[in-house]
Amino acid sequence: MTRIDLQSAAGASGEPVAAKVLLDEPNVRVRRIQLAGGGGIPPCRMQEDVVFVVLSGRVRFRSEGDECLVEAPGAVYVPGGATERSMDALAPSLVVAVQARRPEPDGGGGGSAA
């Protein structure tokens, strides 16, 4: 069992986006993402399944043509498989992203970073 302390990673960086990896294991990665109002993460392609949990604020998520507005407290699941995804904060927001890495065809772990 591993305890993940969200508070220790807190702190405004003054940047539109501040992200910190809180846990990085072979099959899962947990990231804390702090977004300034108007900040966001541009479209990127990912293999991993991700659950984005909005702890504060309002964030618009986009994936493969779908769009979803999530307000705190709320979450959205985005399936992996080389999907393109992005997020934009409509207000200062705090998001926790939990990535589940898909096994490689040869049975190994791994994946790309969010």
Jmol script that loads the backbone (N, CA, C; Angstrom):
load data "model"
ATOM      1  N   MET A   1       0.855  -1.164   0.000  1.00  0.00           N
ATOM      2  CA  MET A   1       0.000   0.000   0.000  1.00  0.00           C
ATOM      3  C   MET A   1       0.903   1.229   0.000  1.00  0.00           C
ATOM      4  N   THR A   2       0.507   2.234  -0.772  1.00  0.00           N
ATOM      5  CA  THR A   2       1.257   3.483  -0.829  1.00  0.00           C
ATOM      6  C   THR A   2       0.306   4.644  -0.604  1.00  0.00           C
ATOM      7  N   ARG A   3       0.604   5.477   0.371  1.00  0.00           N
ATOM      8  CA  ARG A   3      -0.204   6.672   0.639  1.00  0.00           C
ATOM      9  C   ARG A   3       0.275   7.785  -0.280  1.00  0.00           C
ATOM     10  N   ILE A   4      -0.662   8.502  -0.887  1.00  0.00           N
ATOM     11  CA  ILE A   4      -0.337   9.613  -1.782  1.00  0.00           C
ATOM     12  C   ILE A   4      -0.799  10.895  -1.117  1.00  0.00           C
ATOM     13  N   ASP A   5       0.130  11.790  -0.829  1.00  0.00           N
ATOM     14  CA  ASP A   5      -0.166  13.045  -0.147  1.00  0.00           C
ATOM     15  C   ASP A   5      -0.372  14.151  -1.174  1.00  0.00           C
ATOM     16  N   LEU A   6      -1.618  14.526  -1.407  1.00  0.00           N
ATOM     17  CA  LEU A   6      -1.923  15.586  -2.372  1.00  0.00           C
ATOM     18  C   LEU A   6      -1.503  16.949  -1.859  1.00  0.00           C
ATOM     19  N   GLN A   7      -1.544  17.154  -0.563  1.00  0.00           N
ATOM     20  CA  GLN A   7      -1.240  18.467   0.000  1.00  0.00           C
ATOM     21  C   GLN A   7       0.231  18.825  -0.147  1.00  0.00           C
ATOM     22  N   SER A   8       1.126  17.850   0.000  1.00  0.00           N
ATOM     23  CA  SER A   8       2.559  18.153  -0.074  1.00  0.00           C
ATOM     24  C   SER A   8       2.961  18.637  -1.455  1.00  0.00           C
ATOM     25  N   ALA A   9       2.158  18.335  -2.450  1.00  0.00           N
ATOM     26  CA  ALA A   9       2.461  18.769  -3.815  1.00  0.00           C
ATOM     27  C   ALA A   9       1.796  20.095  -4.130  1.00  0.00           C
ATOM     28  N   ALA A  10       1.110  20.686  -3.147  1.00  0.00           N
ATOM     29  CA  ALA A  10       0.370  21.923  -3.385  1.00  0.00           C
ATOM     30  C   ALA A  10       1.319  23.094  -3.555  1.00  0.00           C
ATOM     31  N   GLY A  11       0.774  24.152  -4.118  1.00  0.00           N
ATOM     32  CA  GLY A  11       1.564  25.368  -4.276  1.00  0.00           C
ATOM     33  C   GLY A  11       1.406  25.929  -5.666  1.00  0.00           C
ATOM     34  N   ALA A  12       1.139  27.204  -5.751  1.00  0.00           N
ATOM     35  CA  ALA A  12       0.980  27.854  -7.048  1.00  0.00           C
ATOM     36  C   ALA A  12       2.355  28.149  -7.619  1.00  0.00           C
ATOM     37  N   SER A  13       2.525  27.858  -8.884  1.00  0.00           N
ATOM     38  CA  SER A  13       3.812  28.090  -9.521  1.00  0.00           C
ATOM     39  C   SER A  13       3.823  29.385 -10.316  1.00  0.00           C
ATOM     40  N   GLY A  14       2.666  29.997 -10.516  1.00  0.00           N
ATOM     41  CA  GLY A  14       2.583  31.185 -11.348  1.00  0.00           C
ATOM     42  C   GLY A  14       2.498  30.845 -12.829  1.00  0.00           C
ATOM     43  N   GLU A  15       2.605  29.575 -13.169  1.00  0.00           N
ATOM     44  CA  GLU A  15       2.512  29.121 -14.555  1.00  0.00           C
ATOM     45  C   GLU A  15       1.061  28.757 -14.869  1.00  0.00           C
ATOM     46  N   PRO A  16       0.683  28.772 -16.166  1.00  0.00           N
ATOM     47  CA  PRO A  16      -0.679  28.363 -16.533  1.00  0.00           C
ATOM     48  C   PRO A  16      -0.970  26.909 -16.171  1.00  0.00           C
ATOM     49  N   VAL A  17       0.079  26.067 -16.191  1.00  0.00           N
ATOM     50  CA  VAL A  17      -0.066  24.653 -15.854  1.00  0.00           C
ATOM     51  C   VAL A  17       1.124  24.238 -14.990  1.00  0.00           C
ATOM     52  N   ALA A  18       0.836  23.610 -13.855  1.00  0.00           N
ATOM     53  CA  ALA A  18       1.898  23.050 -13.009  1.00  0.00           C
ATOM     54  C   ALA A  18       1.516  21.608 -12.713  1.00  0.00           C
ATOM     55  N   ALA A  19       2.374  20.668 -13.093  1.00  0.00           N
ATOM     56  CA  ALA A  19       2.071  19.253 -12.897  1.00  0.00           C
ATOM     57  C   ALA A  19       3.197  18.587 -12.120  1.00  0.00           C
ATOM     58  N   LYS A  20       2.804  17.630 -11.284  1.00  0.00           N
ATOM     59  CA  LYS A  20       3.784  16.882 -10.497  1.00  0.00           C
ATOM     60  C   LYS A  20       3.353  15.425 -10.439  1.00  0.00           C
ATOM     61  N   VAL A  21       4.289  14.523 -10.696  1.00  0.00           N
ATOM     62  CA  VAL A  21       4.021  13.094 -10.567  1.00  0.00           C
ATOM     63  C   VAL A  21       4.072  12.746  -9.084  1.00  0.00           C
ATOM     64  N   LEU A  22       2.987  12.160  -8.577  1.00  0.00           N
ATOM     65  CA  LEU A  22       2.890  11.785  -7.167  1.00  0.00           C
ATOM     66  C   LEU A  22       3.192  10.312  -6.938  1.00  0.00           C
ATOM     67  N   LEU A  23       2.963   9.498  -7.964  1.00  0.00           N
ATOM     68  CA  LEU A  23       3.218   8.061  -7.882  1.00  0.00           C
ATOM     69  C   LEU A  23       3.534   7.572  -9.282  1.00  0.00           C
ATOM     70  N   ASP A  24       4.585   6.785  -9.418  1.00  0.00           N
ATOM     71  CA  ASP A  24       4.956   6.235 -10.723  1.00  0.00           C
ATOM     72  C   ASP A  24       5.357   4.779 -10.532  1.00  0.00           C
ATOM     73  N   GLU A  25       4.432   3.899 -10.834  1.00  0.00           N
ATOM     74  CA  GLU A  25       4.626   2.458 -10.711  1.00  0.00           C
ATOM     75  C   GLU A  25       4.525   1.845 -12.107  1.00  0.00           C
ATOM     76  N   PRO A  26       4.914   0.586 -12.275  1.00  0.00           N
ATOM     77  CA  PRO A  26       4.888  -0.011 -13.612  1.00  0.00           C
ATOM     78  C   PRO A  26       3.530   0.058 -14.315  1.00  0.00           C
ATOM     79  N   ASN A  27       2.424  -0.059 -13.581  1.00  0.00           N
ATOM     80  CA  ASN A  27       1.115  -0.096 -14.230  1.00  0.00           C
ATOM     81  C   ASN A  27       0.228   1.100 -13.950  1.00  0.00           C
ATOM     82  N   VAL A  28       0.690   2.034 -13.120  1.00  0.00           N
ATOM     83  CA  VAL A  28      -0.146   3.196 -12.797  1.00  0.00           C
ATOM     84  C   VAL A  28       0.732   4.411 -12.512  1.00  0.00           C
ATOM     85  N   ARG A  29       0.217   5.567 -12.902  1.00  0.00           N
ATOM     86  CA  ARG A  29       0.879   6.843 -12.596  1.00  0.00           C
ATOM     87  C   ARG A  29      -0.205   7.791 -12.099  1.00  0.00           C
ATOM     88  N   VAL A  30       0.119   8.538 -11.032  1.00  0.00           N
ATOM     89  CA  VAL A  30      -0.802   9.534 -10.489  1.00  0.00           C
ATOM     90  C   VAL A  30      -0.119  10.888 -10.584  1.00  0.00           C
ATOM     91  N   ARG A  31      -0.828  11.855 -11.185  1.00  0.00           N
ATOM     92  CA  ARG A  31      -0.282  13.206 -11.340  1.00  0.00           C
ATOM     93  C   ARG A  31      -1.246  14.222 -10.759  1.00  0.00           C
ATOM     94  N   ARG A  32      -0.689  15.239 -10.159  1.00  0.00           N
ATOM     95  CA  ARG A  32      -1.451  16.388  -9.659  1.00  0.00           C
ATOM     96  C   ARG A  32      -1.234  17.500 -10.666  1.00  0.00           C
ATOM     97  N   ILE A  33      -2.320  18.049 -11.199  1.00  0.00           N
ATOM     98  CA  ILE A  33      -2.233  19.085 -12.224  1.00  0.00           C
ATOM     99  C   ILE A  33      -2.968  20.320 -11.731  1.00  0.00           C
ATOM    100  N   GLN A  34      -2.246  21.412 -11.590  1.00  0.00           N
ATOM    101  CA  GLN A  34      -2.845  22.680 -11.185  1.00  0.00           C
ATOM    102  C   GLN A  34      -2.913  23.569 -12.422  1.00  0.00           C
ATOM    103  N   LEU A  35      -4.114  24.059 -12.732  1.00  0.00           N
ATOM    104  CA  LEU A  35      -4.340  24.870 -13.924  1.00  0.00           C
ATOM    105  C   LEU A  35      -4.819  26.256 -13.524  1.00  0.00           C
ATOM    106  N   ALA A  36      -4.199  27.279 -14.076  1.00  0.00           N
ATOM    107  CA  ALA A  36      -4.706  28.638 -13.906  1.00  0.00           C
ATOM    108  C   ALA A  36      -5.956  28.772 -14.769  1.00  0.00           C
ATOM    109  N   GLY A  37      -6.853  29.689 -14.417  1.00  0.00           N
ATOM    110  CA  GLY A  37      -8.004  29.951 -15.275  1.00  0.00           C
ATOM    111  C   GLY A  37      -7.508  30.314 -16.664  1.00  0.00           C
ATOM    112  N   GLY A  38      -8.014  29.648 -17.684  1.00  0.00           N
ATOM    113  CA  GLY A  38      -7.562  29.867 -19.053  1.00  0.00           C
ATOM    114  C   GLY A  38      -6.381  28.996 -19.436  1.00  0.00           C
ATOM    115  N   GLY A  39      -5.771  28.325 -18.461  1.00  0.00           N
ATOM    116  CA  GLY A  39      -4.654  27.424 -18.751  1.00  0.00           C
ATOM    117  C   GLY A  39      -5.172  26.089 -19.248  1.00  0.00           C
ATOM    118  N   GLY A  40      -4.291  25.308 -19.808  1.00  0.00           N
ATOM    119  CA  GLY A  40      -4.725  24.006 -20.291  1.00  0.00           C
ATOM    120  C   GLY A  40      -3.574  23.158 -20.769  1.00  0.00           C
ATOM    121  N   ILE A  41      -3.918  21.970 -21.198  1.00  0.00           N
ATOM    122  CA  ILE A  41      -2.959  21.044 -21.781  1.00  0.00           C
ATOM    123  C   ILE A  41      -3.382  20.828 -23.224  1.00  0.00           C
ATOM    124  N   PRO A  42      -2.490  21.112 -24.182  1.00  0.00           N
ATOM    125  CA  PRO A  42      -2.850  20.991 -25.593  1.00  0.00           C
ATOM    126  C   PRO A  42      -3.081  19.535 -25.990  1.00  0.00           C
ATOM    127  N   PRO A  43      -3.708  19.330 -27.142  1.00  0.00           N
ATOM    128  CA  PRO A  43      -3.963  17.960 -27.595  1.00  0.00           C
ATOM    129  C   PRO A  43      -2.679  17.131 -27.641  1.00  0.00           C
ATOM    130  N   CYS A  44      -2.790  15.904 -27.139  1.00  0.00           N
ATOM    131  CA  CYS A  44      -1.678  14.958 -27.193  1.00  0.00           C
ATOM    132  C   CYS A  44      -2.267  13.561 -27.355  1.00  0.00           C
ATOM    133  N   ARG A  45      -1.495  12.654 -27.911  1.00  0.00           N
ATOM    134  CA  ARG A  45      -1.942  11.268 -28.096  1.00  0.00           C
ATOM    135  C   ARG A  45      -1.437  10.424 -26.939  1.00  0.00           C
ATOM    136  N   MET A  46      -2.311   9.548 -26.443  1.00  0.00           N
ATOM    137  CA  MET A  46      -1.954   8.727 -25.294  1.00  0.00           C
ATOM    138  C   MET A  46      -2.467   7.307 -25.474  1.00  0.00           C
ATOM    139  N   GLN A  47      -1.728   6.362 -24.911  1.00  0.00           N
ATOM    140  CA  GLN A  47      -2.128   4.953 -24.915  1.00  0.00           C
ATOM    141  C   GLN A  47      -2.912   4.579 -23.660  1.00  0.00           C
ATOM    142  N   GLU A  48      -2.671   5.299 -22.559  1.00  0.00           N
ATOM    143  CA  GLU A  48      -3.202   4.914 -21.257  1.00  0.00           C
ATOM    144  C   GLU A  48      -4.664   5.301 -21.061  1.00  0.00           C
ATOM    145  N   ASP A  49      -5.382   4.471 -20.288  1.00  0.00           N
ATOM    146  CA  ASP A  49      -6.679   4.862 -19.763  1.00  0.00           C
ATOM    147  C   ASP A  49      -6.397   5.865 -18.651  1.00  0.00           C
ATOM    148  N   VAL A  50      -7.240   6.908 -18.542  1.00  0.00           N
ATOM    149  CA  VAL A  50      -7.031   7.912 -17.498  1.00  0.00           C
ATOM    150  C   VAL A  50      -8.363   8.294 -16.868  1.00  0.00           C
ATOM    151  N   VAL A  51      -8.363   8.398 -15.541  1.00  0.00           N
ATOM    152  CA  VAL A  51      -9.471   9.011 -14.818  1.00  0.00           C
ATOM    153  C   VAL A  51      -8.948  10.360 -14.335  1.00  0.00           C
ATOM    154  N   PHE A  52      -9.619  11.438 -14.761  1.00  0.00           N
ATOM    155  CA  PHE A  52      -9.285  12.789 -14.322  1.00  0.00           C
ATOM    156  C   PHE A  52     -10.292  13.176 -13.247  1.00  0.00           C
ATOM    157  N   VAL A  53      -9.811  13.487 -12.050  1.00  0.00           N
ATOM    158  CA  VAL A  53     -10.670  13.886 -10.940  1.00  0.00           C
ATOM    159  C   VAL A  53     -10.459  15.380 -10.708  1.00  0.00           C
ATOM    160  N   VAL A  54     -11.524  16.163 -10.887  1.00  0.00           N
ATOM    161  CA  VAL A  54     -11.451  17.607 -10.677  1.00  0.00           C
ATOM    162  C   VAL A  54     -11.786  17.872  -9.211  1.00  0.00           C
ATOM    163  N   LEU A  55     -10.773  18.295  -8.452  1.00  0.00           N
ATOM    164  CA  LEU A  55     -10.952  18.555  -7.022  1.00  0.00           C
ATOM    165  C   LEU A  55     -11.427  19.972  -6.750  1.00  0.00           C
ATOM    166  N   SER A  56     -11.067  20.905  -7.639  1.00  0.00           N
ATOM    167  CA  SER A  56     -11.564  22.278  -7.535  1.00  0.00           C
ATOM    168  C   SER A  56     -11.578  22.879  -8.931  1.00  0.00           C
ATOM    169  N   GLY A  57     -12.513  23.802  -9.149  1.00  0.00           N
ATOM    170  CA  GLY A  57     -12.596  24.491 -10.429  1.00  0.00           C
ATOM    171  C   GLY A  57     -13.522  23.826 -11.435  1.00  0.00           C
ATOM    172  N   ARG A  58     -13.331  24.213 -12.706  1.00  0.00           N
ATOM    173  CA  ARG A  58     -14.124  23.694 -13.836  1.00  0.00           C
ATOM    174  C   ARG A  58     -13.170  23.474 -14.999  1.00  0.00           C
ATOM    175  N   VAL A  59     -13.236  22.279 -15.583  1.00  0.00           N
ATOM    176  CA  VAL A  59     -12.316  21.921 -16.660  1.00  0.00           C
ATOM    177  C   VAL A  59     -13.093  21.305 -17.815  1.00  0.00           C
ATOM    178  N   ARG A  60     -12.772  21.755 -19.034  1.00  0.00           N
ATOM    179  CA  ARG A  60     -13.354  21.168 -20.246  1.00  0.00           C
ATOM    180  C   ARG A  60     -12.352  20.152 -20.789  1.00  0.00           C
ATOM    181  N   PHE A  61     -12.797  18.912 -20.907  1.00  0.00           N
ATOM    182  CA  PHE A  61     -11.972  17.833 -21.456  1.00  0.00           C
ATOM    183  C   PHE A  61     -12.453  17.526 -22.865  1.00  0.00           C
ATOM    184  N   ARG A  62     -11.498  17.233 -23.758  1.00  0.00           N
ATOM    185  CA  ARG A  62     -11.826  16.833 -25.126  1.00  0.00           C
ATOM    186  C   ARG A  62     -11.065  15.550 -25.439  1.00  0.00           C
ATOM    187  N   SER A  63     -11.744  14.632 -26.130  1.00  0.00           N
ATOM    188  CA  SER A  63     -11.101  13.393 -26.553  1.00  0.00           C
ATOM    189  C   SER A  63     -11.802  12.873 -27.797  1.00  0.00           C
ATOM    190  N   GLU A  64     -11.041  12.758 -28.881  1.00  0.00           N
ATOM    191  CA  GLU A  64     -11.553  12.174 -30.126  1.00  0.00           C
ATOM    192  C   GLU A  64     -12.913  12.749 -30.528  1.00  0.00           C
ATOM    193  N   GLY A  65     -13.056  14.062 -30.467  1.00  0.00           N
ATOM    194  CA  GLY A  65     -14.283  14.714 -30.909  1.00  0.00           C
ATOM    195  C   GLY A  65     -15.345  14.870 -29.839  1.00  0.00           C
ATOM    196  N   ASP A  66     -15.215  14.169 -28.715  1.00  0.00           N
ATOM    197  CA  ASP A  66     -16.155  14.333 -27.602  1.00  0.00           C
ATOM    198  C   ASP A  66     -15.665  15.460 -26.703  1.00  0.00           C
ATOM    199  N   GLU A  67     -16.616  16.122 -26.046  1.00  0.00           N
ATOM    200  CA  GLU A  67     -16.284  17.200 -25.123  1.00  0.00           C
ATOM    201  C   GLU A  67     -17.118  17.032 -23.861  1.00  0.00           C
ATOM    202  N   CYS A  68     -16.496  17.301 -22.708  1.00  0.00           N
ATOM    203  CA  CYS A  68     -17.181  17.127 -21.432  1.00  0.00           C
ATOM    204  C   CYS A  68     -16.708  18.208 -20.467  1.00  0.00           C
ATOM    205  N   LEU A  69     -17.645  18.932 -19.866  1.00  0.00           N
ATOM    206  CA  LEU A  69     -17.318  19.926 -18.848  1.00  0.00           C
ATOM    207  C   LEU A  69     -17.485  19.264 -17.481  1.00  0.00           C
ATOM    208  N   VAL A  70     -16.426  19.299 -16.677  1.00  0.00           N
ATOM    209  CA  VAL A  70     -16.453  18.679 -15.353  1.00  0.00           C
ATOM    210  C   VAL A  70     -16.205  19.756 -14.312  1.00  0.00           C
ATOM    211  N   GLU A  71     -17.125  19.855 -13.353  1.00  0.00           N
ATOM    212  CA  GLU A  71     -16.982  20.793 -12.236  1.00  0.00           C
ATOM    213  C   GLU A  71     -16.668  20.004 -10.977  1.00  0.00           C
ATOM    214  N   ALA A  72     -15.928  20.629 -10.071  1.00  0.00           N
ATOM    215  CA  ALA A  72     -15.578  19.972  -8.806  1.00  0.00           C
ATOM    216  C   ALA A  72     -16.798  19.855  -7.909  1.00  0.00           C
ATOM    217  N   PRO A  73     -16.927  18.768  -7.202  1.00  0.00           N
ATOM    218  CA  PRO A  73     -16.133  17.555  -7.327  1.00  0.00           C
ATOM    219  C   PRO A  73     -16.717  16.679  -8.421  1.00  0.00           C
ATOM    220  N   GLY A  74     -15.910  16.289  -9.350  1.00  0.00           N
ATOM    221  CA  GLY A  74     -16.369  15.458 -10.453  1.00  0.00           C
ATOM    222  C   GLY A  74     -15.196  14.780 -11.128  1.00  0.00           C
ATOM    223  N   ALA A  75     -15.515  13.857 -12.020  1.00  0.00           N
ATOM    224  CA  ALA A  75     -14.462  13.106 -12.694  1.00  0.00           C
ATOM    225  C   ALA A  75     -14.922  12.707 -14.087  1.00  0.00           C
ATOM    226  N   VAL A  76     -13.950  12.379 -14.932  1.00  0.00           N
ATOM    227  CA  VAL A  76     -14.233  11.867 -16.264  1.00  0.00           C
ATOM    228  C   VAL A  76     -13.233  10.751 -16.555  1.00  0.00           C
ATOM    229  N   TYR A  77     -13.715   9.697 -17.206  1.00  0.00           N
ATOM    230  CA  TYR A  77     -12.863   8.578 -17.630  1.00  0.00           C
ATOM    231  C   TYR A  77     -12.618   8.720 -19.121  1.00  0.00           C
ATOM    232  N   VAL A  78     -11.351   8.677 -19.522  1.00  0.00           N
ATOM    233  CA  VAL A  78     -10.985   8.748 -20.938  1.00  0.00           C
ATOM    234  C   VAL A  78     -10.239   7.461 -21.272  1.00  0.00           C
ATOM    235  N   PRO A  79     -10.839   6.605 -22.129  1.00  0.00           N
ATOM    236  CA  PRO A  79     -10.152   5.364 -22.479  1.00  0.00           C
ATOM    237  C   PRO A  79      -8.901   5.633 -23.298  1.00  0.00           C
ATOM    238  N   GLY A  80      -7.936   4.749 -23.174  1.00  0.00           N
ATOM    239  CA  GLY A  80      -6.680   4.886 -23.901  1.00  0.00           C
ATOM    240  C   GLY A  80      -6.770   4.291 -25.289  1.00  0.00           C
ATOM    241  N   GLY A  81      -5.609   3.937 -25.808  1.00  0.00           N
ATOM    242  CA  GLY A  81      -5.569   3.367 -27.142  1.00  0.00           C
ATOM    243  C   GLY A  81      -5.228   4.401 -28.185  1.00  0.00           C
ATOM    244  N   ALA A  82      -4.233   5.226 -27.921  1.00  0.00           N
ATOM    245  CA  ALA A  82      -3.773   6.266 -28.852  1.00  0.00           C
ATOM    246  C   ALA A  82      -4.846   7.307 -29.115  1.00  0.00           C
ATOM    247  N   THR A  83      -5.626   7.636 -28.098  1.00  0.00           N
ATOM    248  CA  THR A  83      -6.629   8.678 -28.266  1.00  0.00           C
ATOM    249  C   THR A  83      -5.982  10.041 -28.102  1.00  0.00           C
ATOM    250  N   GLU A  84      -6.540  11.024 -28.800  1.00  0.00           N
ATOM    251  CA  GLU A  84      -6.073  12.396 -28.646  1.00  0.00           C
ATOM    252  C   GLU A  84      -6.945  13.061 -27.592  1.00  0.00           C
ATOM    253  N   ARG A  85      -6.313  13.747 -26.656  1.00  0.00           N
ATOM    254  CA  ARG A  85      -7.071  14.393 -25.584  1.00  0.00           C
ATOM    255  C   ARG A  85      -6.433  15.719 -25.214  1.00  0.00           C
ATOM    256  N   SER A  86      -7.265  16.600 -24.636  1.00  0.00           N
ATOM    257  CA  SER A  86      -6.779  17.893 -24.151  1.00  0.00           C
ATOM    258  C   SER A  86      -7.682  18.343 -23.019  1.00  0.00           C
ATOM    259  N   MET A  87      -7.238  19.376 -22.285  1.00  0.00           N
ATOM    260  CA  MET A  87      -8.071  19.948 -21.228  1.00  0.00           C
ATOM    261  C   MET A  87      -7.817  21.440 -21.135  1.00  0.00           C
ATOM    262  N   ASP A  88      -8.880  22.187 -20.806  1.00  0.00           N
ATOM    263  CA  ASP A  88      -8.809  23.636 -20.636  1.00  0.00           C
ATOM    264  C   ASP A  88      -9.551  24.004 -19.361  1.00  0.00           C
ATOM    265  N   ALA A  89      -8.908  24.801 -18.513  1.00  0.00           N
ATOM    266  CA  ALA A  89      -9.526  25.236 -17.260  1.00  0.00           C
ATOM    267  C   ALA A  89     -10.348  26.494 -17.506  1.00  0.00           C
ATOM    268  N   LEU A  90     -11.606  26.465 -17.119  1.00  0.00           N
ATOM    269  CA  LEU A  90     -12.479  27.629 -17.236  1.00  0.00           C
ATOM    270  C   LEU A  90     -12.380  28.499 -15.989  1.00  0.00           C
ATOM    271  N   ALA A  91     -11.726  27.979 -14.968  1.00  0.00           N
ATOM    272  CA  ALA A  91     -11.468  28.675 -13.702  1.00  0.00           C
ATOM    273  C   ALA A  91     -10.215  28.033 -13.120  1.00  0.00           C
ATOM    274  N   PRO A  92      -9.553  28.679 -12.171  1.00  0.00           N
ATOM    275  CA  PRO A  92      -8.419  28.009 -11.533  1.00  0.00           C
ATOM    276  C   PRO A  92      -8.870  26.636 -11.032  1.00  0.00           C
ATOM    277  N   SER A  93      -8.104  25.598 -11.373  1.00  0.00           N
ATOM    278  CA  SER A  93      -8.555  24.228 -11.117  1.00  0.00           C
ATOM    279  C   SER A  93      -7.429  23.334 -10.631  1.00  0.00           C
ATOM    280  N   LEU A  94      -7.822  22.334  -9.860  1.00  0.00           N
ATOM    281  CA  LEU A  94      -6.902  21.304  -9.402  1.00  0.00           C
ATOM    282  C   LEU A  94      -7.444  19.959  -9.863  1.00  0.00           C
ATOM    283  N   VAL A  95      -6.609  19.208 -10.575  1.00  0.00           N
ATOM    284  CA  VAL A  95      -7.010  17.930 -11.160  1.00  0.00           C
ATOM    285  C   VAL A  95      -6.005  16.863 -10.734  1.00  0.00           C
ATOM    286  N   VAL A  96      -6.512  15.685 -10.405  1.00  0.00           N
ATOM    287  CA  VAL A  96      -5.656  14.526 -10.193  1.00  0.00           C
ATOM    288  C   VAL A  96      -5.925  13.572 -11.349  1.00  0.00           C
ATOM    289  N   ALA A  97      -4.856  13.174 -12.039  1.00  0.00           N
ATOM    290  CA  ALA A  97      -4.972  12.244 -13.163  1.00  0.00           C
ATOM    291  C   ALA A  97      -4.405  10.897 -12.742  1.00  0.00           C
ATOM    292  N   VAL A  98      -5.215   9.852 -12.884  1.00  0.00           N
ATOM    293  CA  VAL A  98      -4.785   8.496 -12.565  1.00  0.00           C
ATOM    294  C   VAL A  98      -4.716   7.725 -13.878  1.00  0.00           C
ATOM    295  N   GLN A  99      -3.496   7.409 -14.312  1.00  0.00           N
ATOM    296  CA  GLN A  99      -3.273   6.709 -15.571  1.00  0.00           C
ATOM    297  C   GLN A  99      -3.077   5.226 -15.308  1.00  0.00           C
ATOM    298  N   ALA A 100      -3.806   4.397 -16.034  1.00  0.00           N
ATOM    299  CA  ALA A 100      -3.614   2.950 -15.980  1.00  0.00           C
ATOM    300  C   ALA A 100      -2.921   2.547 -17.272  1.00  0.00           C
ATOM    301  N   ARG A 101      -1.687   2.106 -17.152  1.00  0.00           N
ATOM    302  CA  ARG A 101      -0.907   1.746 -18.341  1.00  0.00           C
ATOM    303  C   ARG A 101      -1.359   0.395 -18.868  1.00  0.00           C
ATOM    304  N   ARG A 102      -1.527   0.332 -20.167  1.00  0.00           N
ATOM    305  CA  ARG A 102      -1.911  -0.918 -20.818  1.00  0.00           C
ATOM    306  C   ARG A 102      -0.670  -1.779 -21.032  1.00  0.00           C
ATOM    307  N   PRO A 103      -0.793  -3.079 -20.821  1.00  0.00           N
ATOM    308  CA  PRO A 103       0.359  -3.955 -21.066  1.00  0.00           C
ATOM    309  C   PRO A 103       0.753  -3.914 -22.539  1.00  0.00           C
ATOM    310  N   GLU A 104       2.042  -4.025 -22.784  1.00  0.00           N
ATOM    311  CA  GLU A 104       2.534  -4.090 -24.157  1.00  0.00           C
ATOM    312  C   GLU A 104       2.152  -5.452 -24.721  1.00  0.00           C
ATOM    313  N   PRO A 105       2.070  -5.580 -26.056  1.00  0.00           N
ATOM    314  CA  PRO A 105       1.693  -6.869 -26.653  1.00  0.00           C
ATOM    315  C   PRO A 105       2.568  -8.034 -26.188  1.00  0.00           C
ATOM    316  N   ASP A 106       3.833  -7.768 -25.837  1.00  0.00           N
ATOM    317  CA  ASP A 106       4.720  -8.838 -25.373  1.00  0.00           C
ATOM    318  C   ASP A 106       4.545  -9.129 -23.883  1.00  0.00           C
ATOM    319  N   GLY A 107       3.583  -8.426 -23.244  1.00  0.00           N
ATOM    320  CA  GLY A 107       3.310  -8.645 -21.831  1.00  0.00           C
ATOM    321  C   GLY A 107       4.027  -7.692 -20.905  1.00  0.00           C
ATOM    322  N   GLY A 108       4.884  -6.810 -21.458  1.00  0.00           N
ATOM    323  CA  GLY A 108       5.606  -5.847 -20.634  1.00  0.00           C
ATOM    324  C   GLY A 108       4.738  -4.668 -20.284  1.00  0.00           C
ATOM    325  N   GLY A 109       5.168  -3.844 -19.351  1.00  0.00           N
ATOM    326  CA  GLY A 109       4.440  -2.635 -18.965  1.00  0.00           C
ATOM    327  C   GLY A 109       4.911  -1.478 -19.797  1.00  0.00           C
ATOM    328  N   GLY A 110       4.584  -0.295 -19.375  1.00  0.00           N
ATOM    329  CA  GLY A 110       5.082   0.908 -20.044  1.00  0.00           C
ATOM    330  C   GLY A 110       3.982   1.683 -20.687  1.00  0.00           C
ATOM    331  N   GLY A 111       4.333   2.814 -21.222  1.00  0.00           N
ATOM    332  CA  GLY A 111       3.372   3.697 -21.865  1.00  0.00           C
ATOM    333  C   GLY A 111       3.956   5.076 -21.938  1.00  0.00           C
ATOM    334  N   SER A 112       3.176   6.009 -22.427  1.00  0.00           N
ATOM    335  CA  SER A 112       3.658   7.381 -22.556  1.00  0.00           C
ATOM    336  C   SER A 112       3.221   8.192 -21.358  1.00  0.00           C
ATOM    337  N   ALA A 113       3.875   9.313 -21.126  1.00  0.00           N
ATOM    338  CA  ALA A 113       3.541  10.199 -20.008  1.00  0.00           C
ATOM    339  C   ALA A 113       2.412  11.120 -20.386  1.00  0.00           C
ATOM    340  N   ALA A 114       1.625  11.513 -19.382  1.00  0.00           N
ATOM    341  CA  ALA A 114       0.552  12.478 -19.617  1.00  0.00           C
ATOM    342  C   ALA A 114       1.051  13.857 -19.371  1.00  0.00           C
TER     343      ALA A 114
END
end "model"
wireframe off; spacefill off
backbone 0.3
color backbone group
